[in-house]
Amino acid sequence: MKVGILGSGDVATSLGTGFVSLGHEVRLGSRDASNPKTVAWAQKTHGKGSTGTFADAAAFGEVVVLATLGVATKEAIRLAGPSHFDGKVVIDATNPLSFSGQGPPSLAIGHTTSAGEENQKAIPKAHVVKAFNIVGNAHFFRPSFPNGPPDMFICGNDPAAKKQVEKILHDFGWPSVVDTGGIEGSRELESLCILWVKSALVLGNWNIAFRLLRK
Ligand SMILES: NC(=O)c1ccc[n+]([C@@H]2O[C@H](COP(=O)([O-])OP(=O)(O)OC[C@H]3O[C@@H](n4cnc5c(N)ncnc54)[C@H](OP(=O)(O)O)[C@@H]3O)[C@@H](O)[C@H]2O)c1
């Protein structure tokens, strides 16, 4: 499968490395096609990874991942060209964090909308699925915790797209995927990111992840 990832940060490179190790072809996109971070990443992928602009990555991917600064993602989509997402499954890993206050970040928007919903509106012919936003990138691929793997929560409007993302998550080492409904569920999943950050700060430990207990 061809995967296009919009982003040059840790989320983009971690997911890119995960997809490459599963045998997929990956193109990372940036505002600058010769971004040193994406170029350095591609050099380590034995020809499976390539780089380009946001538009190059979006056009390349059969599946496209949004891995950009949360509050800049709509701008990244605009630069990529919204039509490049038409008909595709789009994994939205972003969080609309606001760093304007003191202390840990808060959500720039929320409660009446979310980044997931706004991103879906920006690419109305794509099938956006929120995923990967509730855990640190160090644990995206093959998460290993003493009590077993954590749960991944996802949401999105298209059942077939969610099934495809669930399969990707299983391949990444997430056996338990909780489908929380339509893309408006991003309001809760993006808030869960804040809970994750605050918990990590209180515990002094970023190696944490969520799990639903069942009986
Ligand atoms: N860090 C984590 O472990 C983690 C975990 C889960 C979810 N997330 C979320 O995943 C997303 C990516 O996080 P990250 O830490 O990898 O990177 P980041 O620093 O949040 O974002 C970097 C990316 O955003 C793009 N960008 C920044 N300003 C922009 C603008 N004005 N217009 C267009 N694009 C812009 C950059 O473009 P260039 O390539 O051109 O510089 C770069 O590709 C964020 O939304 C974050 O909240 C992070």
The ligand as an ORCA input file, in Angstrom:
! r2SCAN-3c Opt
* xyz 0 1
  N       4.259     14.154     19.641
  C       3.489     13.101     19.929
  O       3.949     12.098     20.507
  C       2.041     13.107     19.493
  C       1.239     11.992     19.758
  C      -0.071     11.955     19.277
  C      -0.556     13.019     18.517
  N       0.243     14.109     18.294
  C      -0.262     15.184     17.418
  O       0.283     14.898     16.116
  C       0.550     16.113     15.408
  C       2.015     16.150     14.991
  O       2.825     16.236     16.143
  P       4.442     16.325     16.034
  O       4.918     16.461     17.419
  O       4.967     15.223     15.188
  O       4.730     17.611     15.172
  P       4.317     19.159     15.302
  O       5.506     19.939     15.696
  O       3.086     19.297     16.132
  O       3.940     19.503     13.779
  C       4.936     19.553     12.811
  C       4.303     19.616     11.447
  O       3.347     20.686     11.382
  C       3.625     21.466     10.229
  N       3.303     22.873     10.427
  C       3.680     23.669     11.466
  N       3.222     24.935     11.275
  C       2.557     24.925     10.100
  C       1.859     25.918      9.355
  N       1.760     27.193      9.782
  N       1.273     25.554      8.177
  C       1.357     24.276      7.739
  N       2.000     23.296      8.400
  C       2.593     23.608      9.564
  C       5.119     21.319     10.010
  O       5.383     21.613      8.671
  P       6.888     21.544      8.079
  O       7.104     20.096      7.788
  O       6.810     22.380      6.864
  O       7.797     22.105      9.133
  C       5.341     19.876     10.380
  O       5.117     19.029      9.279
  C       0.150     17.239     16.346
  O      -1.160     17.649     16.003
  C       0.197     16.599     17.729
  O      -0.689     17.229     18.643
  C       1.518     14.184     18.786
*
